[in-house]
Structures are given as C-alpha cells and as structure tokens.
Amino acid sequence: MELSDLAGIVLQMSQRNNREGLSLMMIKQAAESQKQLVNMLESLTVQQTPDPRFNVSFYA
C-alpha cells in the first residue's frame, strides 16, 4: 500500500467517526428538547389544576 492509500483510508474512517459523533449529538439534543417540553407541559398542567378550596365551574 502506498502512503496516499493509507491517508485515504484514515480520512474515510475519520469522516465516518465524525458522522457517527454528529448523529449521537443530534440524538442527545433531541432527547434534551423532549425532556424540556415534557417539563414545560407538566408545569402548565400543575398551573391549570383548580384549587379545591374554590368551587367554581367554568363550564356553561
């Protein structure tokens, strides 16, 4: 094998590792975004829970 062949193989391996790293990073970012969305929805749900001390109906 010549040096240029080895360099090409190393470059291909490096690019593959970069793509895999980027894919993993994107998956982690998506998971973090979903976690933040769930937290926001939970906080909104808690805020929407009526206070049991008040017996008020908002439905007509």
C-alpha positions in Angstrom: 0.0 0.0 0.0 1.1 3.5 -0.7 1.0 6.4 1.7 -1.8 8.1 -0.3 -3.9 4.9 0.1 -3.4 4.8 3.8 -4.2 8.5 4.0 -7.4 8.0 2.1 -8.4 5.1 4.5 -7.6 7.2 7.6 -9.6 10.1 6.1 -12.6 7.9 5.4 -12.5 6.4 9.0 -12.3 9.9 10.4 -15.3 11.1 8.4 -17.3 8.1 9.5 -16.5 8.8 13.1 -17.4 12.4 12.7 -20.8 11.5 11.2 -21.5 9.0 14.0 -20.5 11.6 16.5 -22.8 14.2 15.0 -25.6 11.6 14.8 -25.2 10.8 18.5 -25.0 14.5 19.4 -28.3 15.2 17.4 -30.0 12.3 19.2 -28.9 13.7 22.6 -30.1 17.2 21.6 -33.5 15.8 20.5 -33.8 13.9 23.8 -33.0 17.0 25.8 -35.5 19.0 23.8 -38.2 16.4 24.5 -37.3 16.4 28.2 -37.7 20.2 28.3 -41.0 20.0 26.5 -42.3 17.4 29.0 -41.2 19.7 31.9 -43.0 22.7 30.4 -46.2 20.6 29.8 -46.0 19.3 33.4 -45.6 22.8 34.8 -48.6 24.0 32.7 -50.7 21.1 33.9 -49.9 21.9 37.5 -50.8 25.5 36.9 -54.1 24.5 35.3 -55.2 22.3 38.2 -58.1 24.1 40.0 -57.8 25.0 43.7 -60.1 22.6 45.6 -60.9 25.4 48.1 -62.9 27.2 45.4 -66.0 25.5 44.0 -66.2 27.5 40.8 -67.3 26.0 37.5 -66.0 27.5 34.2 -68.3 25.4 32.0 -71.6 26.7 30.8 
